[in-house]
Amino acid sequence: VDDINNGKNSSNPSDLTVFNNTLYFIAEHEKDGRELFKLDRLGNPRVVEKIYSNYKSSNPANLKIFNDSLYFTLTDEDGKTELWKETNTGETEEVRGITSSYSYNFSNLTIFNNSLYFSTTDDDNRTYLWKTNDLGDVEKVNGTSSSDFYNPSNFTIVNDKLYFTTTDKYDNRIYLWKTNSADATRDVERVDGINRNSYNTSNFTIVNDILYFTTTDFNGAQLWRVNDNG
């Protein structure tokens, strides 16, 4: 493969992803900065598209294949992030639905129930959960509030439900959530049972369709599981 970043500095290729029988990756270019590349038919690397022409780098990240498209995020020099995708026909387009005030810290891209879920933060460091809809745009996931929905993590799918944890931004209390199909007005709901003083939830593991995880409180580490009631 050609030397993308001429000179002594490395191009630091990462995030190698095969989509539509083509290799995509993120690398450093001497003129274009950090960009998304793919190999053409001759095996030569080329920039997918220089979307942020006024900036040194587009800072791509979060490559995820979903519904015959390669999704990825781009971040400008002001720290604002946009969600983009390249279709299997080679067209590159922005995914609509997120305004610039919400577009920071994209993370947790997870495919569940024929939707792509992910989280962002806004100008005030509040966290929001999003998902793609039937039109290919994105929309906010209903059922969360601003105070107890902070720092989502541990996204895990078990028994046709998506589980994840959040932290209360005021007292660092941990909450466990799951997707909800019983209430049309709420896409997700909190799972009760975790001690109020629990923190540092981790080690999400599925055994025989049962979700296990650990938490830590003033008495040390504890092992939990989700029961038959979910």
Phi, psi and chi 1 to 4 in degrees:
 res  aa     phi    psi   chi1   chi2   chi3   chi4
   1 VAL       -  144.4  179.5      -      -      -
   2 ASP   -60.9  156.7  -73.5  -14.4      -      -
   3 ASP   -77.4  102.8 -172.8    0.8      -      -
   4 ILE   -70.1  -41.2  -62.3  173.5      -      -
   5 ASN  -109.2   90.7 -162.5   19.0      -      -
   6 ASN   -61.8  145.8  -66.7  -32.1      -      -
   7 GLY   108.6 -161.4      -      -      -      -
   8 LYS   -79.8  -26.0  -63.4 -179.1  179.5  180.0
   9 ASN   -75.3  144.8  -65.6  -32.7      -      -
  10 SER   -79.1  152.5  169.4      -      -      -
  11 SER   -81.5  -11.1   58.5      -      -      -
  12 ASN    48.5   58.3  -66.8  -47.8      -      -
  13 PRO   -66.2  144.0   24.8  -33.4      -      -
  14 SER  -153.6  174.2   64.5      -      -      -
  15 ASP    55.8   44.0  -62.0   79.7      -      -
  16 LEU   -62.1  122.5  -84.5   69.1      -      -
  17 THR  -138.5  129.7  -57.2      -      -      -
  18 VAL   -95.5  119.9  177.8      -      -      -
  19 PHE  -137.4  131.6  168.4   66.6      -      -
  20 ASN    55.4   39.1 -157.1   22.1      -      -
  21 ASN    61.3   28.6 -156.8   31.3      -      -
  22 THR  -132.3  141.6  -59.7      -      -      -
  23 LEU   -87.7  122.5  178.3   62.7      -      -
  24 TYR  -109.3  149.9  -70.2   73.8      -      -
  25 PHE  -162.5  163.9   58.7   95.7      -      -
  26 ILE  -105.5  134.2  -60.4  169.9      -      -
  27 ALA  -152.9  165.6      -      -      -      -
  28 GLU   -94.0  128.7 -168.8   80.4   22.5      -
  29 HIS  -112.9  143.7 -172.7  -89.4      -      -
  30 GLU   -61.9  -29.5   58.6  176.9  -26.2      -
  31 LYS  -107.4  -40.2  -66.2 -178.2  179.0  179.2
  32 ASP   -90.5   -8.3  -65.7  -37.1      -      -
  33 GLY    77.9 -150.4      -      -      -      -
  34 ARG   -80.9  115.8 -164.3   76.2  176.6  162.0
  35 GLU  -139.1  168.7  -63.9  -68.1  -16.7      -
  36 LEU   -92.6  127.0  178.5   62.7      -      -
  37 PHE  -116.8  161.4  -71.7   80.0      -      -
  38 LYS  -145.4  155.8   68.1  178.4  178.6 -178.5
  39 LEU   -85.5  132.8  -61.9 -174.9      -      -
  40 ASP   -82.0 -173.4   60.7   21.6      -      -
  41 ARG   -63.9  -22.6  -66.3 -180.0  179.4  178.6
  42 LEU   -92.4    1.7  -61.5  177.6      -      -
  43 GLY    84.1   13.1      -      -      -      -
  44 ASN   -94.8  139.7  -61.3  -45.3      -      -
  45 PRO   -77.3  142.5   27.8  -33.0      -      -
  46 ARG  -145.9  151.0   67.5  175.6 -177.4   86.0
  47 VAL   -66.8  132.7  175.7      -      -      -
  48 VAL   -58.1  -51.5  170.8      -      -      -
  49 GLU  -170.0  132.5 -174.6  171.0  -17.8      -
  50 LYS   -83.7   85.5 -176.8   64.2  175.4  177.7
  51 ILE   -75.0  -44.2  -63.9  172.4      -      -
  52 TYR   -93.3   78.4  -66.9  158.0      -      -
  53 SER   -68.3  -21.8   58.8      -      -      -
  54 ASN   -89.5   -2.0  -64.2  -32.9      -      -
  55 TYR  -116.7  156.9  -64.7  105.5      -      -
  56 LYS   -64.1  -42.9  172.0   64.6  176.2  177.3
  57 SER  -135.3  152.1  -61.6      -      -      -
  58 SER   -93.9  -12.6  -62.2      -      -      -
  59 ASN    50.3   58.4  -60.7  -56.1      -      -
  60 PRO   -68.6  153.8   26.7  -34.5      -      -
  61 ALA  -164.3  175.4      -      -      -      -
  62 ASN    58.9   47.3  -62.8  -52.2      -      -
  63 LEU   -67.3  128.0  -85.8   62.6      -      -
  64 LYS  -148.5  127.1  179.5   72.7   75.6  170.4
  65 ILE   -88.6  127.6  -61.2  171.9      -      -
  66 PHE  -157.0  130.3  171.9   67.5      -      -
  67 ASN    50.5   53.3  -88.1    1.6      -      -
  68 ASP    60.0   27.7  -64.9  -34.4      -      -
  69 SER  -140.7  153.0  -66.1      -      -      -
  70 LEU  -101.2  112.8  175.4   63.7      -      -
  71 TYR   -90.3  146.5  -74.6   75.7      -      -
  72 PHE  -159.6  160.8   55.5   93.4      -      -
  73 THR  -110.1  150.3   57.8      -      -      -
  74 LEU  -127.4  140.0  -59.3  176.0      -      -
  75 THR  -126.0  129.8  -56.8      -      -      -
  76 ASP   -86.1 -179.0   64.2   23.0      -      -
  77 GLU   -72.1  -10.9  -66.4 -178.8   -3.0      -
  78 ASP   -90.5    0.3  -63.8  -37.6      -      -
  79 GLY    87.7   -0.6      -      -      -      -
  80 LYS   -82.4  139.9  -65.8 -178.3  179.2  179.7
  81 THR  -118.6  144.2  -55.6      -      -      -
  82 GLU  -124.9  151.0  -64.2  174.0  -20.5      -
  83 LEU   -99.3  127.3 -178.4   63.4      -      -
  84 TRP  -126.0  166.7  -71.3   75.2      -      -
  85 LYS  -148.5  150.7   67.6  178.2  179.3 -178.9
  86 GLU  -113.0  125.4  176.5  159.9  -56.2      -
  87 THR   -79.5  171.6   66.6      -      -      -
  88 ASN   -72.6   -3.9   57.9    3.8      -      -
  89 THR   -97.9    2.7   60.2      -      -      -
  90 GLY    90.0    5.8      -      -      -      -
  91 GLU   -85.6  136.3  -62.7  176.8   -7.3      -
  92 THR  -109.8  128.3  -56.1      -      -      -
  93 GLU  -148.3  152.3   57.9 -171.8   43.5      -
  94 GLU   -79.0  141.0 -176.1 -178.9   -0.1      -
  95 VAL   -84.2  123.3 -179.9      -      -      -
  96 ARG   -83.9  155.5  -62.4  171.1  -61.2  179.3
  97 GLY   126.7  -15.7      -      -      -      -
  98 ILE  -112.3  122.9  -56.4  176.9      -      -
  99 THR   -83.2  161.4   58.1      -      -      -
 100 SER   -62.4  -27.6   60.9      -      -      -
 101 SER   -68.8  -19.7   60.2      -      -      -
 102 TYR   -99.2    0.4  -61.0  112.6      -      -
 103 SER   -98.9   63.1   59.3      -      -      -
 104 TYR  -128.7  148.5  -64.0   87.1      -      -
 105 ASN    54.2   56.5  -59.3  -37.1      -      -
 106 PHE   -63.3  134.9  -82.7   64.6      -      -
 107 SER  -161.6  175.5   59.0      -      -      -
 108 ASN    60.1   36.3  -60.2  -55.0      -      -
 109 LEU   -63.7  115.8  -84.2   72.3      -      -
 110 THR  -137.4  131.4  -56.0      -      -      -
 111 ILE   -91.2  124.2  -61.5  171.2      -      -
 112 PHE  -151.3  132.1  170.4   70.5      -      -
 113 ASN    52.7   45.9 -161.2   21.5      -      -
 114 ASN    61.2   29.5 -157.6   33.9      -      -
 115 SER  -137.4  153.2  -69.3      -      -      -
 116 LEU  -101.3  116.3  178.0   63.4      -      -
 117 TYR   -97.4  147.7  -74.0   74.7      -      -
 118 PHE  -163.4  165.3   58.7   93.0      -      -
 119 SER  -120.0  152.6   58.8      -      -      -
 120 THR  -139.5  168.2   67.5      -      -      -
 121 THR  -121.5  159.1   55.9      -      -      -
 122 ASP  -106.5 -169.5   64.5    9.9      -      -
 123 ASP   -61.1  -26.6  -66.6  -31.3      -      -
 124 ASP   -99.3   14.1  -63.1  -41.7      -      -
 125 ASN    66.9   22.5 -154.9   31.2      -      -
 126 ARG   -85.0  145.7  -68.7  175.7  -61.0 -157.5
 127 THR  -102.6  143.8  -54.6      -      -      -
 128 TYR  -134.1  145.4  -61.6   88.9      -      -
 129 LEU  -105.7  136.0 -175.9   63.2      -      -
 130 TRP  -126.2  163.0  -55.4   77.5      -      -
 131 LYS  -151.3  153.8   68.5  175.6 -178.5  178.8
 132 THR   -75.5  148.2   54.8      -      -      -
 133 ASN  -108.4 -175.1   57.2   29.3      -      -
 134 ASP   -65.6  -19.2  -65.8  -23.1      -      -
 135 LEU   -87.8   -4.7  -60.9  176.1      -      -
 136 GLY    88.1   -2.4      -      -      -      -
 137 ASP   -87.0 -177.2  -56.9  -32.3      -      -
 138 VAL  -119.7  155.4  -62.4      -      -      -
 139 GLU  -145.0  154.6   58.7 -172.0   29.4      -
 140 LYS   -67.7  144.3  -71.9 -178.3 -174.7  177.6
 141 VAL   -84.4  124.4  173.9      -      -      -
 142 ASN   -78.1  152.2  -63.5  -39.4      -      -
 143 GLY   113.4    4.4      -      -      -      -
 144 THR  -115.3  158.3   63.4      -      -      -
 145 SER  -121.9  161.8   60.6      -      -      -
 146 SER   -71.3  -31.6   59.4      -      -      -
 147 SER   -76.3  -39.5   62.4      -      -      -
 148 ASP  -101.6    8.2   55.9   12.1      -      -
 149 PHE  -116.2   83.0 -162.1   78.1      -      -
 150 TYR  -140.2  139.1  178.2   72.7      -      -
 151 ASN    56.0   57.7 -168.1   28.4      -      -
 152 PRO   -64.7  144.3   24.6  -34.0      -      -
 153 SER  -162.5 -177.0   59.1      -      -      -
 154 ASN    58.0   39.5  -61.4  -53.7      -      -
 155 PHE   -65.7  119.6  -79.3   60.5      -      -
 156 THR  -141.8  134.8  -54.4      -      -      -
 157 ILE  -104.3  127.2  -60.0  170.8      -      -
 158 VAL  -152.9  137.6   60.6      -      -      -
 159 ASN    51.4   46.4  -67.5  -31.7      -      -
 160 ASP    60.2   28.3  -64.3  -36.6      -      -
 161 LYS  -134.2  147.3  -67.2 -175.2 -179.2  -61.6
 162 LEU  -100.3  118.1  174.7   62.2      -      -
 163 TYR  -104.8  148.3  -72.3   82.9      -      -
 164 PHE  -161.0  166.1   58.6   94.1      -      -
 165 THR  -116.4  154.2   58.4      -      -      -
 166 THR  -136.1  170.5   62.4      -      -      -
 167 THR  -123.9  137.4  -54.6      -      -      -
 168 ASP   -70.6  124.7 -168.8  -57.2      -      -
 169 LYS   -70.2  -13.9   65.7 -175.2  -58.2 -177.8
 170 TYR   -96.2  -39.3  -62.3  111.1      -      -
 171 ASP  -124.2    8.0   60.7   11.9      -      -
 172 ASN    63.3   18.3  -68.9  -37.8      -      -
 173 ARG   -68.0  142.2  179.8 -179.1  177.8 -176.8
 174 ILE   -92.3  136.9  -66.8  -67.4      -      -
 175 TYR  -123.9  141.7  -65.6   98.8      -      -
 176 LEU  -104.5  134.5  178.5   64.7      -      -
 177 TRP  -122.1  161.8  -61.6   76.0      -      -
 178 LYS  -149.0  155.3   67.9  177.5  179.6 -180.0
 179 THR   -67.5  149.1   50.4      -      -      -
 180 ASN  -126.2  126.3  171.6   38.6      -      -
 181 SER  -108.1   -5.5   58.5      -      -      -
 182 ALA   -86.0  -26.5      -      -      -      -
 183 ASP  -117.4  113.7 -174.1   -8.6      -      -
 184 ALA   -68.1  -17.8      -      -      -      -
 185 THR   -89.7   -8.4   63.5      -      -      -
 186 ARG  -132.2  118.1  -58.6  178.6   63.4 -166.1
 187 ASP   -77.0  -29.7  -64.1  -42.4      -      -
 188 VAL  -133.7  159.4  -63.8      -      -      -
 189 GLU  -144.4  155.2   62.6 -178.0   -6.7      -
 190 ARG   -77.6  144.7  -77.9 -146.9  -47.7 -112.9
 191 VAL   -99.0  123.8  179.3      -      -      -
 192 ASP   -82.8  160.0  -64.0  -33.5      -      -
 193 GLY   124.2  -22.8      -      -      -      -
 194 ILE   -77.2  137.7  -60.6  179.1      -      -
 195 ASN   -56.7  144.8  -68.3  -18.4      -      -
 196 ARG   -63.1  -30.5 -178.6  173.4 -178.9   84.6
 197 ASN   -91.0    9.3  -64.4  -37.6      -      -
 198 SER   -75.2  145.5  -64.8      -      -      -
 199 TYR  -150.8  175.2   61.3   95.0      -      -
 200 ASN    55.4   53.8 -167.3   28.2      -      -
 201 THR   -74.9  133.1  -54.8      -      -      -
 202 SER  -162.2 -171.7   58.8      -      -      -
 203 ASN    57.9   42.6  -62.2  -50.1      -      -
 204 PHE   -66.5  121.3  -84.7   52.0      -      -
 205 THR  -140.6  137.1  -55.7      -      -      -
 206 ILE  -105.3  125.7  -58.1  170.7      -      -
 207 VAL  -132.5  119.8 -179.6      -      -      -
 208 ASN    52.0   46.4  -65.9  -33.3      -      -
 209 ASP    63.8   21.1  -66.0  -31.3      -      -
 210 ILE  -115.6  132.6  -62.5  174.9      -      -
 211 LEU   -91.0  119.8  177.8   60.0      -      -
 212 TYR  -109.8  150.0  -67.3   82.7      -      -
 213 PHE  -160.1  167.5   57.6   93.8      -      -
 214 THR  -118.2  151.8   60.3      -      -      -
 215 THR  -133.3  167.3   64.2      -      -      -
 216 THR  -127.4  135.6  -54.2      -      -      -
 217 ASP  -133.2 -163.1   60.1   17.8      -      -
 218 PHE   -65.1  -19.2  -61.5  120.5      -      -
 219 ASN   -95.1    2.0  -63.2  -44.1      -      -
 220 GLY   109.7 -162.5      -      -      -      -
 221 ALA   -82.1  145.8      -      -      -      -
 222 GLN  -134.8  148.1  -63.2  177.7  -24.4      -
 223 LEU  -102.4  133.1  178.6   63.8      -      -
 224 TRP  -125.0  164.1  -63.0   78.2      -      -
 225 ARG  -146.9  154.2   75.1  170.6 -173.6  175.0
 226 VAL   -86.3  127.2  176.2      -      -      -
 227 ASN   -82.8 -173.5   60.7   27.9      -      -
 228 ASP   -65.2  -20.3  -65.6  -23.0      -      -
 229 ASN   -82.6   -2.7  -64.3  -38.4      -      -
 230 GLY    85.2      -      -      -      -      -
